Amino acid sequence: MNKMKNACIVGYGSIASSHAMALDECENARFYAVCDINPERIMDAKKNRNLICYSDFKLMLADKNVDTVHICTPHFLHAPMTIQAMKIGKDVVLEKPAAINQKEFEKILKVQHETGKKICLMLQNRTNACIVKLKEICESHIYGNMTGVFGSMTWDRQPEYYTNSDWKGKYATEGGSLLINQAIHLLDLIGFMGNGIKSIHSTMSTLLLNDIIETEDTASMALELNNGARGCLFATNTYTADEPFRLEIRFENALLRYADYKLYLITDDTKVIAQDEINKTTKSYWGCGHNKVINQFYKALSNGGDFISVNDGINTMESVFFIYENRNNR
């Protein structure tokens, strides 16, 4: 019988609480340690928990009791920390984005192949109940072939979101902004439904935050998917609220609409055929799948089986890098 895995969360910022709650309930892992350079964040993690605490990443990696590390740090640290962890023998749960450029991403894949270690990439929206149902419908062809897909994201990021950080809103440290940090999940869902993204034509701009960030707050794109469908996406951080993703897929004989955490089947009439579970302890518009992704990963480590790996995110990550590399080409 495989032992329970000891997990360390590295970077105890806002998203780390979702990882912590998942580990608290995980059957095959336990929240063993936390690593952060900020003492206040370490104290936050320790509330009602008995944890080993580190302020030095290398010292944490030297702890042979740590089996896995959850990388929840600023974007520019994702690749180097993941690579260091794998080289020393740790498996990794990696928050998106996997890296901030193609070169870093390729190095992650290379080291993963060399070490044989496993990387779970946090694409949690793939496990939402409505998305699971929608993917089943796409694969069944019950309503004919997919002909088109449309996604929209309207979120709000105030200037303080960037000015209170020393890494957000900068290409060198965030890799971008809207696309790589927020809309990446919507882009991933569109590719997921269409068996991958084949080609992209995109525009990015800074409409509201141009005095605050050097990166983008708005993006639009036309997509060709591998299954032959045409897609389009619009995303912005210039709205006044964080609305849930809206995703529409048009088939030859029906329209499926994912909105407000419900999946609507629209034919001669309209009916709800699935509904997401809403996680009231975190921001619901992030998606409620952290628990499912993390539990699935540790079950696979202990007993074998599938999980959302970094390899599942190759098409999405390479699409993001392509858009940024060609952002000045019109």
N, C-alpha and C positions, 0 to 999 in steps of 0.2 A: 504494500500500500504506500503510495507516494505521500511524503510529508506535506503539511500545509506550507505554502510559500510565504516568506517574509518580505513584505513590500515596504519600500521607502518612497515617500512623496518628496520630490525635489522642486522647491519653489512653491511656497504655500500662499499663493495669491487667490484671486476670486474663483477660478475654475477648480482649484485644488480641493475645495470643499465637496464638490461632486465626486471626486475620486475617493475622498476620505469616507463619505457616506456609503459608497459602493463597497469599499473594503470592509467597513464595519459589518456589512451584511453578507459578505462573501463566504461561501462554504469552503473554498480551497485556498484562501489567502487571508492574511491578517495585516492590519496596519501596524507595522513594527517600528518604523523610524520616520523622522521628518528631517529634511535638510533645507536650511534657508539662512541667508546672511542677516536677516532681520529678526532680532530677538522677539519682537512683538508678534510676529507671525508664527514663530515657534510656539509661543505661549498660547496662541489661538488654536493651533493644532492639538496641543496637549490637553485642552479642556475635556475633562471626563475620560481621558485616555492615558494609558501608561506607555509612553513612547521613548525610544532612544533618540536623542537629539544631536544633530550635527550642524555646524555652521561652515564646514569645509567639505566640499564635494569629494575631493580625493580621499580624505579620511573616511568618509562614508563608504566609498567604493572599496576601501580596504577591509571593511567589516564583512567577514565571510558568512555571517548570518543573514545578510541581505541577499535575497534571491533575485528580486526584481526592483527596478526603479521606475517611477512614474515621473516623466519629464513634463513639468508644468511651469517652466521658466519662460522668460522673454524669448521671442522667436530666434534671435541670433545665437542663442545657447543650445537650441534643440539638436542641431547636427553634432557639434563637438561633444556634448554631454552623452548623446546616444552612442556615438562611436566609442568614447572612453568606456562607457558601461559595458558594451558588448565585448570589447577587447579584454576586459578583466573578468568576463564570464557571467555577466548579468543579462537577463532578459529585460525587455523595455516595454512600458506602456507610454506611448508618445502622443502628446497633444498635437493637434494641427497648428500650423503647417509642419510637415516633417522637416523641412529645411527652408531657407530663404532664397535659394537659387539652385539651378540645375546641377552645378558642380558639386555642391554640398550633398544634394540628394543622391547623386550617383555614387558618392563616397559611402554614404550610409548603406546603400544596396550592396556595394562591393564588400564592406566589412561584415555585413550580415551573412553574405555568402561564405566568406572566409571563416567566420567564427561558428556558424551554424546556430547562432542565437536567434530568438524570436522577437519580433517587434509588432505590437498591437497598435494600430493607428486609430486615433479617436475620431471616427466618422459616425458618431452616435445617432444621427438622424436616420441612418439606414435601418435602424431597429425600431423606429416608431411604428406603431400598429398600422397606421394608414399607409406608410411607405412599404411595409412588408406585403400588405394586401395589393397595393398598386403594382408592385414588382411581379407578384403572382399573375395578375391580370395581363401584364405586358408579355410574360412568357407563355401564357396559355393561348393567346390570339383568339380568345373567346369573342371579342368584338371586332375581329379583323386585325389588320396590320396597323401599327402606330404610324400616323402621318405627320404629326406635329407635337411639339411640347413647348410650353411657355412657363417661365418662372419669374417671380417678382419678389423683391425684398425691400421693405421700407422701414429702416431703423433710424435711431437718433443717437448721434455721438456729439455731445457738447464739447466746446473747446477745452474744458477742464479734463476731459478724458485723456487728452493728449498732453496738455501743459503740466499735469500732475505726474507725468511719467517722463523718464529720461530716455526711453527707447521707442515709444510709439510715434507714428507719423513720420518716420525716417526710413528711407530705403536701406540704409546700411544696417539697421538694427531690427526693423519690423519686416523688411522685405517689400513693403507696400503698405496698404491699409485696408480699405474696404474689401477688396477681392481676396487677399491672402488671409485676412483675419476674420471677416464676417461672411461674405458671400461665397466663400469657398465651399461651404456646406451645400448651398443651393446648386452651385455648379456641379458638385459631386453627385447630387441626386439626379440631375438631368442626364449626366453621363451614365449613371447607374441604370437608369431606365432604358437608355438607348444603346446599351452594350458598349459604351465608350464614346468619346468625342473624337471625330475624325478630322474636322477642320473648324477654325474659328476666325471670324472677323469681328473686331472689337474696337470700342472707343472708351477712353477713361478720361475723367476730368475732375477738377476740384472746383465745385460750384459755390460752396458756402464757407469752407474752411481754408481757403487759399492763403489767408494771413496767419494760419496756425500750423499747417502741415505742409510738407513738401510732396506728399503722396496724394492719392485720389480719395474722393468721398462719393463718387458716382461712376457707374460703369454700365454699358449696354453692349450686347453682342448678338451676333447671328451665328448659329452653330449647325454643323452637319454631323449627324450621329452615325455610328457604324451600322445601325439597323436600317439606314436609309431615310429616317425621319429628319425633318428640319426643325431646329429649335431657336428660341430667342430668350434672352434673359435681360432683365433690368434690375439694378440694385443701387440703393443709395443710403447714405448715412445722414441725409439732410432733412429727414422727416421730424415730426414732433413726438413720436412714440415708437416703440419697438413692436411692430406687428409680426405675427407668425408668417412664415413663408407661405406663398401661394404658388401652387404648381398645377398646371393643367396639361393633360395629355389627351390629344384627339386621336381617336381610332376611326377606322372606316365606318363603324356602326354605333359609336357612342363617344361621349365626352366624359372624362374623369377629372374631377376638380378636387384638389386638396387645399382646403382653406379652413382657418379657425380650428385646427386640430381635428377636422372631420374630412372624410372622403365621400364625395358625392358622385353618384352614377347618374348621368343625364342622358336619357334616351327620349322616349315619348313623354316621360315624366321625370321627376327628380327624387332620389331617395338617398339617405345616408347608409353606406354599407360598411363603414369602419370608423372608429374614433380612437384617438390617441389617449393614453393615460397621461394625466397632467401631474407633473412633479411639483408640488406646492412648496417644497423646501428650497428650490433653486429657480432660476429664471426659465419659465416654460418655453419661451421662444428659442432657447438654446437647443431644444430637443430633450427628451426625457430618457435617453438611452444609455447614459453612462453606466448605470448598474448592469444593464444587459450586456454591454460590450465587455466590461471588466469581468463579470462572472463567466462569460463565455470563454474569455482568454485563459483565466486560471483553471477552468474545467479542462480546457485543451492541454494546458501544461501538465496537469495531473493525470488525465485519462485519455488524452488524444482527442482529436476532433477539429472542427473548423472554428476560426475566429476571424475578425476583421484585421488583416495584416497590412503592413506597409506596402506589400505587393498589390493589394487591392486598391491602393491609392495612387498607383503609378500614373494612370491616365489623367487623373484629376490634378496631381502635382505638376506633371509635365505640361498640362494645358495652362495652368496658372503661370508657370515660368515663361511659356511661349507668349502669353498676353503681355507680360511685363517687358520681355525682351523686344517686343514689337510695338510698344506703347506710343512711340513717336512716329510710327509709320502710318500714314493715312492713305 
